[in-house]
């Protein structure tokens, strides 16, 4: 009987699950909002209230603006690097 393949530490299930625990979200005017959990993003997508904006980094965009809610504006920046790409999301608009 064949032995199951042992994955290196960087590919184990626990590491993959913790890799991206939040989904970036944009409102209808393409303004960044506070990141949401994966389950909330999945719910918005299945209800048809949002669509996929980018696949990497995974970002969804809302179909309707949320004018009735007071949402906190966030700054968002992507720093491409040689080995990795850094994503910075913060409460300061001037990131």
N, CA, C and O atoms as a Tinker XYZ file with bonds, in Angstrom:
   380  protein
     1  N      0.834000   -1.180000    0.000000    73     2
     2  CA     0.000000    0.000000    0.000000    64     1     3
     3  C      0.883000    1.249000    0.000000    63     2     4     5
     4  O      1.884000    1.306000    0.714000    81     3
     5  N      0.518000    2.224000   -0.783000    73     3     6
     6  CA     1.329000    3.436000   -0.917000    64     5     7
     7  C      1.172000    4.333000    0.304000    63     6     8     9
     8  O      0.079000    4.481000    0.851000    81     7
     9  N      2.272000    4.919000    0.712000    73     7    10
    10  CA     2.255000    5.858000    1.829000    64     9    11
    11  C      1.736000    7.215000    1.350000    63    10    12    13
    12  O      2.070000    7.637000    0.243000    81    11
    13  N      0.929000    7.906000    2.159000    73    11    14
    14  CA     0.489000    9.247000    1.753000    64    13    15
    15  C      1.680000   10.206000    1.740000    63    14    16    17
    16  O      2.589000   10.105000    2.564000    81    15
    17  N      1.654000   11.123000    0.802000    73    15    18
    18  CA     2.740000   12.087000    0.675000    64    17    19
    19  C      2.721000   13.037000    1.866000    63    18    20    21
    20  O      1.665000   13.527000    2.265000    81    19
    21  N      3.879000   13.287000    2.420000    73    19    22
    22  CA     3.996000   14.220000    3.533000    64    21    23
    23  C      4.392000   15.567000    2.950000    63    22    24    25
    24  O      5.443000   15.707000    2.323000    81    23
    25  N      3.547000   16.538000    3.164000    73    23    26
    26  CA     3.798000   17.868000    2.623000    64    25    27
    27  C      4.750000   18.639000    3.526000    63    26    28    29
    28  O      4.740000   18.461000    4.744000    81    27
    29  N      5.577000   19.499000    2.927000    73    27    30
    30  CA     6.424000   20.369000    3.759000    64    29    31
    31  C      5.559000   21.274000    4.628000    63    30    32    33
    32  O      4.369000   21.447000    4.364000    81    31
    33  N      6.155000   21.841000    5.652000    73    31    34
    34  CA     5.425000   22.670000    6.609000    64    33    35
    35  C      4.664000   23.798000    5.930000    63    34    36    37
    36  O      3.550000   24.117000    6.345000    81    35
    37  N      5.231000   24.407000    4.903000    73    35    38
    38  CA     4.579000   25.552000    4.277000    64    37    39
    39  C      3.317000   25.184000    3.502000    63    38    40    41
    40  O      2.548000   26.073000    3.137000    81    39
    41  N      3.082000   23.882000    3.239000    73    39    42
    42  CA     1.899000   23.473000    2.482000    64    41    43
    43  C      0.883000   22.704000    3.321000    63    42    44    45
    44  O     -0.120000   22.238000    2.780000    81    43
    45  N      1.106000   22.562000    4.593000    73    43    46
    46  CA     0.152000   21.829000    5.411000    64    45    47
    47  C     -1.148000   22.588000    5.542000    63    46    48    49
    48  O     -1.198000   23.805000    5.361000    81    47
    49  N     -2.207000   21.851000    5.859000    73    47    50
    50  CA    -3.553000   22.424000    5.871000    64    49    51
    51  C     -3.682000   23.615000    6.817000    63    50    52    53
    52  O     -4.316000   24.609000    6.464000    81    51
    53  N     -3.109000   23.537000    7.984000    73    51    54
    54  CA    -3.238000   24.632000    8.943000    64    53    55
    55  C     -2.598000   25.908000    8.417000    63    54    56    57
    56  O     -3.124000   26.999000    8.634000    81    55
    57  N     -1.475000   25.784000    7.732000    73    55    58
    58  CA    -0.815000   26.963000    7.177000    64    57    59
    59  C     -1.645000   27.553000    6.043000    63    58    60    61
    60  O     -1.745000   28.774000    5.924000    81    59
    61  N     -2.241000   26.704000    5.208000    73    59    62
    62  CA    -3.041000   27.191000    4.083000    64    61    63
    63  C     -4.289000   27.897000    4.589000    63    62    64    65
    64  O     -4.664000   28.936000    4.048000    81    63
    65  N     -4.942000   27.358000    5.617000    73    63    66
    66  CA    -6.153000   27.972000    6.147000    64    65    67
    67  C     -5.863000   29.336000    6.760000    63    66    68    69
    68  O     -6.694000   30.239000    6.656000    81    67
    69  N     -4.723000   29.506000    7.386000    73    67    70
    70  CA    -4.395000   30.770000    8.035000    64    69    71
    71  C     -3.750000   31.770000    7.086000    63    70    72    73
    72  O     -3.446000   32.891000    7.494000    81    71
    73  N     -3.535000   31.394000    5.835000    73    71    74
    74  CA    -2.837000   32.261000    4.894000    64    73    75
    75  C     -3.617000   33.544000    4.643000    63    74    76    77
    76  O     -3.061000   34.638000    4.742000    81    75
    77  N     -4.894000   33.420000    4.320000    73    75    78
    78  CA    -5.704000   34.610000    4.031000    64    77    79
    79  C     -7.033000   34.431000    4.748000    63    78    80    81
    80  O     -7.942000   33.794000    4.216000    81    79
    81  N     -7.156000   34.980000    5.936000    73    79    82
    82  CA    -8.366000   34.792000    6.721000    64    81    83
    83  C     -9.390000   35.895000    6.484000    63    82    84    85
    84  O    -10.519000   35.797000    6.964000    81    83
    85  N     -9.019000   36.938000    5.757000    73    83    86
    86  CA    -9.928000   38.045000    5.466000    64    85    87
    87  C    -10.007000   38.256000    3.961000    63    86    88    89
    88  O     -9.078000   37.939000    3.218000    81    87
    89  N    -11.135000   38.796000    3.536000    73    87    90
    90  CA   -11.348000   39.120000    2.131000    64    89    91
    91  C    -11.482000   40.631000    2.024000    63    90    92    93
    92  O    -12.223000   41.252000    2.785000    81    91
    93  N    -10.771000   41.209000    1.089000    73    91    94
    94  CA   -10.858000   42.645000    0.864000    64    93    95
    95  C    -12.168000   42.955000    0.154000    63    94    96    97
    96  O    -12.607000   42.195000   -0.710000    81    95
    97  N    -12.787000   44.062000    0.514000    73    95    98
    98  CA   -14.096000   44.397000   -0.030000    64    97    99
    99  C    -14.112000   45.861000   -0.452000    63    98   100   101
   100  O    -13.577000   46.725000    0.244000    81    99
   101  N    -14.726000   46.127000   -1.591000    73    99   102
   102  CA   -14.882000   47.485000   -2.110000    64   101   103
   103  C    -16.367000   47.799000   -2.197000    63   102   104   105
   104  O    -17.177000   46.908000   -2.454000    81   103
   105  N    -16.734000   49.071000   -1.983000    73   103   106
   106  CA   -18.139000   49.437000   -2.170000    64   105   107
   107  C    -18.388000   49.681000   -3.661000    63   106   108   109
   108  O    -17.484000   49.503000   -4.478000    81   107
   109  N    -19.590000   50.081000   -4.010000    73   107   110
   110  CA   -19.962000   50.262000   -5.413000    64   109   111
   111  C    -19.154000   51.368000   -6.087000    63   110   112   113
   112  O    -19.036000   51.379000   -7.312000    81   111
   113  N    -18.600000   52.294000   -5.314000    73   111   114
   114  CA   -17.782000   53.386000   -5.850000    64   113   115
   115  C    -16.296000   53.052000   -5.837000    63   114   116   117
   116  O    -15.461000   53.941000   -6.002000    81   115
   117  N    -15.961000   51.791000   -5.643000    73   115   118
   118  CA   -14.594000   51.272000   -5.589000    64   117   119
   119  C    -13.765000   51.876000   -4.461000    63   118   120   121
   120  O    -12.550000   52.027000   -4.588000    81   119
   121  N    -14.417000   52.217000   -3.371000    73   119   122
   122  CA   -13.724000   52.686000   -2.174000    64   121   123
   123  C    -13.520000   51.489000   -1.242000    63   122   124   125
   124  O    -14.459000   50.723000   -1.026000    81   123
   125  N    -12.316000   51.307000   -0.683000    73   123   126
   126  CA   -12.072000   50.147000    0.178000    64   125   127
   127  C    -12.839000   50.239000    1.497000    63   126   128   129
   128  O    -12.935000   51.302000    2.109000    81   127
   129  N    -13.372000   49.115000    1.906000    73   127   130
   130  CA   -14.065000   48.993000    3.180000    64   129   131
   131  C    -13.271000   48.050000    4.069000    63   130   132   133
   132  O    -12.273000   47.470000    3.641000    81   131
   133  N    -13.714000   47.904000    5.293000    73   131   134
   134  CA   -13.025000   47.045000    6.238000    64   133   135
   135  C    -13.085000   45.595000    5.753000    63   134   136   137
   136  O    -14.160000   45.143000    5.359000    81   135
   137  N    -11.981000   44.849000    5.764000    73   135   138
   138  CA   -11.992000   43.460000    5.306000    64   137   139
   139  C    -12.972000   42.601000    6.102000    63   138   140   141
   140  O    -13.175000   42.821000    7.296000    81   139
   141  N    -13.574000   41.623000    5.428000    73   139   142
   142  CA   -14.561000   40.750000    6.055000    64   141   143
   143  C    -14.028000   39.321000    6.081000    63   142   144   145
   144  O    -13.085000   38.983000    5.367000    81   143
   145  N    -14.651000   38.487000    6.920000    73   143   146
   146  CA   -14.273000   37.088000    6.986000    64   145   147
   147  C    -14.692000   36.376000    5.705000    63   146   148   149
   148  O    -15.564000   36.850000    4.978000    81   147
   149  N    -14.072000   35.248000    5.438000    73   147   150
   150  CA   -14.337000   34.481000    4.231000    64   149   151
   151  C    -15.794000   34.048000    4.182000    63   150   152   153
   152  O    -16.401000   34.067000    3.111000    81   151
   153  N    -16.367000   33.659000    5.314000    73   151   154
   154  CA   -17.752000   33.193000    5.338000    64   153   155
   155  C    -18.720000   34.318000    4.967000    63   154   156   157
   156  O    -19.711000   34.078000    4.279000    81   155
   157  N    -18.442000   35.530000    5.414000    73   155   158
   158  CA   -19.288000   36.674000    5.086000    64   157   159
   159  C    -19.192000   36.998000    3.594000    63   158   160   161
   160  O    -20.198000   37.304000    2.954000    81   159
   161  N    -17.981000   36.928000    3.048000    73   159   162
   162  CA   -17.790000   37.181000    1.621000    64   161   163
   163  C    -18.502000   36.126000    0.781000    63   162   164   165
   164  O    -19.110000   36.444000   -0.242000    81   163
   165  N    -18.425000   34.882000    1.214000    73   163   166
   166  CA   -19.108000   33.796000    0.504000    64   165   167
   167  C    -20.619000   34.019000    0.514000    63   166   168   169
   168  O    -21.292000   33.761000   -0.484000    81   167
   169  N    -21.148000   34.493000    1.630000    73   167   170
   170  CA   -22.573000   34.778000    1.744000    64   169   171
   171  C    -22.985000   35.917000    0.808000    63   170   172   173
   172  O    -24.013000   35.823000    0.136000    81   171
   173  N    -22.200000   36.978000    0.761000    73   171   174
   174  CA   -22.498000   38.094000   -0.138000    64   173   175
   175  C    -22.472000   37.651000   -1.603000    63   174   176   177
   176  O    -23.306000   38.079000   -2.401000    81   175
   177  N    -21.514000   36.796000   -1.950000    73   175   178
   178  CA   -21.417000   36.321000   -3.322000    64   177   179
   179  C    -22.580000   35.402000   -3.691000    63   178   180   181
   180  O    -23.122000   35.502000   -4.791000    81   179
   181  N    -22.964000   34.514000   -2.785000    73   179   182
   182  CA   -24.064000   33.590000   -3.082000    64   181   183
   183  C    -25.416000   34.293000   -3.139000    63   182   184   185
   184  O    -26.307000   33.848000   -3.862000    81   183
   185  N    -25.587000   35.384000   -2.389000    73   183   186
   186  CA   -26.837000   36.142000   -2.426000    64   185   187
   187  C    -26.896000   37.103000   -3.610000    63   186   188   189
   188  O    -27.933000   37.719000   -3.853000    81   187
   189  N    -25.807000   37.235000   -4.338000    73   187   190
   190  CA   -25.776000   38.113000   -5.501000    64   189   191
   191  C    -25.588000   39.582000   -5.150000    63   190   192   193
   192  O    -25.813000   40.448000   -5.995000    81   191
   193  N    -25.184000   39.876000   -3.927000    73   191   194
   194  CA   -24.977000   41.259000   -3.505000    64   193   195
   195  C    -23.582000   41.766000   -3.856000    63   194   196   197
   196  O    -23.315000   42.963000   -3.748000    81   195
   197  N    -22.681000   40.859000   -4.279000    73   195   198
   198  CA   -21.306000   41.242000   -4.610000    64   197   199
   199  C    -20.798000   40.366000   -5.746000    63   198   200   201
   200  O    -21.330000   39.288000   -6.008000    81   199
   201  N    -19.763000   40.850000   -6.410000    73   199   202
   202  CA   -19.079000   40.078000   -7.447000    64   201   203
   203  C    -17.588000   40.120000   -7.182000    63   202   204   205
   204  O    -17.105000   40.940000   -6.400000    81   203
   205  N    -16.861000   39.225000   -7.843000    73   203   206
   206  CA   -15.417000   39.175000   -7.683000    64   205   207
   207  C    -14.805000   40.314000   -8.477000    63   206   208   209
   208  O    -15.073000   40.460000   -9.669000    81   207
   209  N    -13.991000   41.115000   -7.824000    73   207   210
   210  CA   -13.313000   42.247000   -8.460000    64   209   211
   211  C    -11.921000   41.833000   -8.930000    63   210   212   213
   212  O    -11.527000   42.134000  -10.057000    81   211
   213  N    -11.178000   41.143000   -8.066000    73   211   214
   214  CA    -9.843000   40.639000   -8.378000    64   213   215
   215  C     -9.695000   39.270000   -7.765000    63   214   216   217
   216  O    -10.277000   38.982000   -6.719000    81   215
   217  N     -8.911000   38.420000   -8.416000    73   215   218
   218  CA    -8.681000   37.097000   -7.853000    64   217   219
   219  C     -7.465000   37.074000   -6.936000    63   218   220   221
   220  O     -7.438000   36.307000   -5.974000    81   219
   221  N     -6.469000   37.895000   -7.212000    73   219   222
   222  CA    -5.309000   37.968000   -6.335000    64   221   223
   223  C     -4.884000   39.416000   -6.172000    63   222   224   225
   224  O     -4.536000   40.047000   -7.170000    81   223
   225  N     -4.894000   39.959000   -5.010000    73   223   226
   226  CA    -5.486000   39.432000   -3.786000    64   225   227
   227  C     -7.002000   39.382000   -3.930000    63   226   228   229
   228  O     -7.602000   40.264000   -4.546000    81   227
   229  N     -7.610000   38.363000   -3.369000    73   227   230
   230  CA    -9.040000   38.155000   -3.563000    64   229   231
   231  C     -9.817000   39.344000   -3.017000    63   230   232   233
   232  O     -9.785000   39.636000   -1.822000    81   231
   233  N    -10.510000   40.017000   -3.915000    73   231   234
   234  CA   -11.247000   41.231000   -3.581000    64   233   235
   235  C    -12.627000   41.144000   -4.198000    63   234   236   237
   236  O    -12.770000   40.762000   -5.360000    81   235
   237  N    -13.651000   41.497000   -3.423000    73   235   238
   238  CA   -15.014000   41.532000   -3.964000    64   237   239
   239  C    -15.494000   42.978000   -3.977000    63   238   240   241
   240  O    -15.016000   43.819000   -3.217000    81   239
   241  N    -16.443000   43.240000   -4.853000    73   239   242
   242  CA   -17.023000   44.578000   -4.958000    64   241   243
   243  C    -18.527000   44.457000   -4.799000    63   242   244   245
   244  O    -19.149000   43.575000   -5.392000    81   243
   245  N    -19.111000   45.337000   -4.003000    73   243   246
   246  CA   -20.552000   45.327000   -3.780000    64   245   247
   247  C    -21.269000   45.894000   -4.992000    63   246   248   249
   248  O    -20.769000   46.812000   -5.642000    81   247
   249  N    -22.446000   45.345000   -5.301000    73   247   250
   250  CA   -23.215000   45.824000   -6.446000    64   249   251
   251  C    -23.971000   47.110000   -6.132000    63   250   252   253
   252  O    -24.182000   47.936000   -7.020000    81   251
   253  N    -24.376000   47.287000   -4.891000    73   251   254
   254  CA   -25.107000   48.491000   -4.483000    64   253   255
   255  C    -24.306000   49.214000   -3.409000    63   254   256   257
   256  O    -23.621000   48.592000   -2.598000    81   255
   257  N    -24.406000   50.534000   -3.421000    73   255   258
   258  CA   -23.699000   51.299000   -2.391000    64   257   259
   259  C    -24.452000   51.189000   -1.064000    63   258   260   261
   260  O    -25.670000   51.014000   -1.033000    81   259
   261  N    -23.715000   51.295000   -0.001000    73   259   262
   262  CA   -24.290000   51.191000    1.339000    64   261   263
   263  C    -24.377000   52.573000    1.964000    63   262   264   265
   264  O    -23.662000   52.868000    2.922000    81   263
   265  N    -25.241000   53.416000    1.432000    73   263   266
   266  CA   -25.342000   54.790000    1.909000    64   265   267
   267  C    -26.018000   54.878000    3.275000    63   266   268   269
   268  O    -25.803000   55.847000    4.004000    81   267
   269  N    -26.829000   53.884000    3.632000    73   267   270
   270  CA   -27.537000   53.944000    4.909000    64   269   271
   271  C    -26.646000   53.556000    6.089000    63   270   272   273
   272  O    -27.036000   53.759000    7.239000    81   271
   273  N    -25.477000   53.009000    5.835000    73   271   274
   274  CA   -24.563000   52.636000    6.901000    64   273   275
   275  C    -23.418000   53.635000    6.974000    63   274   276   277
   276  O    -23.000000   54.200000    5.963000    81   275
   277  N    -22.922000   53.841000    8.177000    73   275   278
   278  CA   -21.731000   54.665000    8.317000    64   277   279
   279  C    -20.540000   53.721000    8.370000    63   278   280   281
   280  O    -20.328000   53.028000    9.365000    81   279
   281  N    -19.776000   53.700000    7.307000    73   279   282
   282  CA   -18.639000   52.799000    7.202000    64   281   283
   283  C    -17.345000   53.577000    7.318000    63   282   284   285
   284  O    -17.259000   54.737000    6.915000    81   283
   285  N    -16.359000   52.932000    7.863000    73   283   286
   286  CA   -15.060000   53.554000    8.054000    64   285   287
   287  C    -14.233000   53.404000    6.780000    63   286   288   289
   288  O    -14.109000   52.300000    6.248000    81   287
   289  N    -13.673000   54.497000    6.292000    73   287   290
   290  CA   -12.840000   54.459000    5.099000    64   289   291
   291  C    -11.465000   53.894000    5.454000    63   290   292   293
   292  O    -10.931000   54.164000    6.529000    81   291
   293  N    -10.907000   53.117000    4.547000    73   291   294
   294  CA    -9.607000   52.513000    4.759000    64   293   295
   295  C     -8.661000   52.867000    3.629000    63   294   296   297
   296  O     -9.086000   53.139000    2.506000    81   295
   297  N     -7.394000   52.862000    3.935000    73   295   298
   298  CA    -6.373000   53.003000    2.908000    64   297   299
   299  C     -5.920000   51.623000    2.469000    63   298   300   301
   300  O     -5.914000   50.689000    3.271000    81   299
   301  N     -5.544000   51.481000    1.217000    73   299   302
   302  CA    -5.188000   50.182000    0.658000    64   301   303
   303  C     -4.021000   50.366000   -0.294000    63   302   304   305
   304  O     -4.073000   51.220000   -1.179000    81   303
   305  N     -2.972000   49.577000   -0.125000    73   303   306
   306  CA    -1.814000   49.667000   -1.003000    64   305   307
   307  C     -1.244000   48.285000   -1.250000    63   306   308   309
   308  O     -1.266000   47.425000   -0.369000    81   307
   309  N     -0.736000   48.078000   -2.450000    73   307   310
   310  CA    -0.055000   46.836000   -2.794000    64   309   311
   311  C      1.390000   47.189000   -3.121000    63   310   312   313
   312  O      1.658000   48.057000   -3.952000    81   311
   313  N      2.316000   46.505000   -2.457000    73   311   314
   314  CA     3.743000   46.707000   -2.692000    64   313   315
   315  C      4.308000   45.447000   -3.339000    63   314   316   317
   316  O      4.621000   44.486000   -2.636000    81   315
   317  N      4.448000   45.431000   -4.680000    73   315   318
   318  CA     5.026000   44.247000   -5.314000    64   317   319
   319  C      6.519000   44.166000   -5.015000    63   318   320   321
   320  O      7.229000   45.170000   -5.054000    81   319
   321  N      6.968000   42.987000   -4.724000    73   319   322
   322  CA     8.378000   42.776000   -4.426000    64   321   323
   323  C      8.954000   41.694000   -5.313000    63   322   324   325
   324  O      8.259000   41.140000   -6.164000    81   323
   325  N     10.208000   41.398000   -5.113000    73   323   326
   326  CA    10.868000   40.375000   -5.909000    64   325   327
   327  C     10.360000   38.992000   -5.531000    63   326   328   329
   328  O     10.035000   38.189000   -6.406000    81   327
   329  N     10.289000   38.708000   -4.233000    73   327   330
   330  CA     9.861000   37.391000   -3.779000    64   329   331
   331  C      8.397000   37.352000   -3.345000    63   330   332   333
   332  O      7.705000   36.365000   -3.592000    81   331
   333  N      7.928000   38.404000   -2.707000    73   331   334
   334  CA     6.552000   38.426000   -2.197000    64   333   335
   335  C      5.887000   39.747000   -2.534000    63   334   336   337
   336  O      6.550000   40.736000   -2.845000    81   335
   337  N      4.574000   39.743000   -2.467000    73   335   338
   338  CA     3.791000   40.964000   -2.643000    64   337   339
   339  C      3.139000   41.282000   -1.313000    63   338   340   341
   340  O      2.460000   40.433000   -0.736000    81   339
   341  N      3.334000   42.487000   -0.823000    73   339   342
   342  CA     2.762000   42.897000    0.451000    64   341   343
   343  C      1.491000   43.687000    0.225000    63   342   344   345
   344  O      1.419000   44.532000   -0.668000    81   343
   345  N      0.490000   43.406000    1.041000    73   343   346
   346  CA    -0.777000   44.120000    0.995000    64   345   347
   347  C     -0.917000   44.869000    2.310000    63   346   348   349
   348  O     -0.798000   44.284000    3.386000    81   347
   349  N     -1.171000   46.167000    2.215000    73   347   350
   350  CA    -1.320000   46.986000    3.410000    64   349   351
   351  C     -2.725000   47.564000    3.427000    63   350   352   353
   352  O     -3.133000   48.262000    2.499000    81   351
   353  N     -3.454000   47.271000    4.482000    73   351   354
   354  CA    -4.784000   47.827000    4.691000    64   353   355
   355  C     -4.768000   48.484000    6.055000    63   354   356   357
   356  O     -4.404000   47.854000    7.047000    81   355
   357  N     -5.157000   49.739000    6.110000    73   355   358
   358  CA    -5.134000   50.444000    7.380000    64   357   359
   359  C     -6.246000   51.465000    7.491000    63   358   360   361
   360  O     -6.928000   51.775000    6.513000    81   359
   361  N     -6.417000   51.972000    8.672000    73   359   362
   362  CA    -7.469000   52.941000    8.915000    64   361   363
   363  C     -7.087000   54.328000    8.434000    63   362   364   365
   364  O     -7.954000   55.194000    8.316000    81   363
   365  N     -5.825000   54.559000    8.155000    73   363   366
   366  CA    -5.364000   55.853000    7.666000    64   365   367
   367  C     -5.509000   55.899000    6.155000    63   366   368   369
   368  O     -5.051000   54.985000    5.470000    81   367
   369  N     -6.135000   56.944000    5.616000    73   367   370
   370  CA    -6.347000   57.061000    4.176000    64   369   371
   371  C     -5.051000   57.331000    3.434000    63   370   372   373
   372  O     -4.977000   57.090000    2.229000    81   371
   373  N     -4.029000   57.825000    4.120000    73   371   374
   374  CA    -2.779000   58.230000    3.475000    64   373   375
   375  C     -1.703000   57.157000    3.588000    63   374   376   377
   376  O     -0.543000   57.484000    3.842000    81   375
   377  N     -2.039000   55.935000    3.414000    73   375   378
   378  CA    -1.042000   54.853000    3.523000    64   377   379
   379  C     -0.074000   54.930000    2.382000    63   378   380
   380  O      0.840000   54.110000    2.292000    81   379
